[in-house]
């Protein structure tokens, strides 16, 4: 009766197996080729065990067939073999539970789980004493950096610059030219008794040149009213002068600079710089500016792309004045040369207007007699 029981068990096991295309299900497919009887193993057809096995003491039948004997190919259907290959499981090491020693899908999954379990159950390594110095590393890192709270002038300046950079579409143009005549005029004015006691420097004449260029190009002196969607033309010039102070960069402005004489403008510039350095610049001194000059040349910088002071239409960066080879009257000679950079709000000033204004500033400084002829 053992043989019919085995035959009844095999179809049940086969019914549980998935079938690939090309592998039909038939009664014949459930039969397996005969296997060589291992020592001590019961015969598959129910016959008496081999004599050597008979001499051994009887043992209880195992619930599952042991791993495949060495040298024999494990019994498994093609889908199960593919599953074992995908999971990296050697079928020869899998204990079969299917009828006739067939390896099933469940056997492969069980073998895969058993291979992973030891890794999952491995105890976590104990913390090493080397972790103790971590606070010392943090202390060393903090000693390498200093954090400064952003407040006061620095905070206001940062907010203003971000607001300007991402509100007004900036355009920057450059011009390099000969300022030898202007530098000679500075020396002459310093020696003039009528100007004794006044601070005469290149920045004073540059400021005067900007005022002359604004008079020739009045549309440059404007602001953008976002709420009303209007361009506001200013009939006055509050000339801003960027000043570096211990508290940070500030931009006070000279009110009604357009109406001042050269002497008055010199006094206003001196007072503005002194007040800024003393940290006494009031908020009113920095309000309602129309256009600004930033003198980066004092740091030896040739030029830059300055950001507009909020609410203003343009800012002029003045580069360092250096002795350079320059073509003068058909010959290469050493001349005093500088570069100006004009950033402007492209909503207010188009390329033509910005170019004409910048060219006029350079023309005045190249031939300073235009301070008189163009006034």
Secondary structure, DSSP 8 states (H G I E B T S, - for coil): -HHHHHHHHHHHHHHTS---TT----TGGG--------TT---TTS----HHHHHS------SS--S--TTS--EE-HHHHHHHHHHT--GGGS---STTSEE-HHHHHHHHHHHHHHHHHS------GGGGGHHHHHHHHHHT-------HHHHHHHHHHHHHHTTS-EEEEEEEEE-HHHHHHHHHHHT-GGGTTS---HHHHHHHHHHHHHHH-GGGSEEEETTTTEEEE-SS--EEEEEEETTEEEEEEETTGGG--HHHHHHHHHHHHHHHHTT---GGGGSS--EEEEEGGGGT---------TT-SEEEEE---EEEEEEETTEEEEEEEEEEEEEEETTT--HHHHHHHHHHHHHHHHSTTHHHHT-
